[in-house]
């Protein structure tokens, strides 16, 4: 039950893009075409899961025993950056077709706030006890990735319709109308608020 | 040789011509997340100004000893260190503000504005110019945050509240039209909608301004043509 609750909360109720405003840059920039949105989402879910796993292990196995918790920001950003680099090299070597599909989106993920925030979320400690057990951490990271992908892909359909639409007044063209559309989508997601 | 831009224009470029929020659309996450009230936007803006100026100083100082191939990871480590210091300072002296800003304080690390200025400016310019650039871009970011927050707070709550940055207490409160407040603008959807409207408004002003400039130029050309005749 707790797993379902964590998943639903991360995907719908506290959606990482629409209620926590993370990953807005790719949300506005990359989602102009559905094909790109799919590639970015795939890359993000993959890296998100890996980085949470490594950050979680590194925090509780290395930083906490050494009493260096305050270094987590520096450590995590390095973990994410090197992980992205490593995934890129590994994919290029072993799965060239997948590498081609994800290719340009992988480096972008290094500076994606979703990845860093989820890594910081899963190591949160209240009263000496970790908020997320190992299994819960995996569910939480995966559902945040899915939540991002869901909103990202749905929004890319809207963006495709908005591009080259002659009915939009000139000052609203581009990001302005995209933000308004995102606002309406966020309004729809408010409906999930009472669910849990 | 390329002509050196003056300090004043470096400073003003960051605020107006290359405003990180309204013109370049960089670092949008905190723009949406921390502008639900004037005070939190101000706090976030100040944190960004401090981080940006400090990272610009450090990166400008080490720019000649950093190997070109690994410069980005080095910049990221410098930024993460500075953000950690600022975060610790705020947690110690501005506990309420740090609690309101929460994780958005930590993720200044991945704010593209900071890495962008490090890469585009501080890595190629001396310390003095980098400080001015950091201040200019940072203040441009701060002003954009505060502007959005003012609109959202006034329309969303019908009042303005100023909370002391250090004390965390309400210093003054100006009620305007609380009965007619549109709550949605304080919420999530309102953040997107308000930013969209403001960007459209700014697009409109800049296009009108550009048209006027074009007209002026055309008139000047006409005058010179007449003179030549």
Interface residues (C-beta under 8 A of the other chain):
Chain A: X18 X19 X20 X21 X22 X23 X24 X25 X28 X29 X70 X71 X73 X74 X77 X78 X81 X111 X112 X113 X116 X117 X120 X121 X169 X170 X171 X172 X173 X174 X175 X176 X177 X178 X179 X180 X182 X183 X184 X186 X187 X189 X190
Chain B: X25 X26 X27 X28 X29 X31 X32 X33 X73 X76 X77 X80 X81 X83 X84 X87 X88 X103 X106 X107 X109 X110 X112 X115 X184 X187 X188 X189 X190 X191 X192 X193 X195 X196 X197 X199 X200 X201 X203 X204 X207
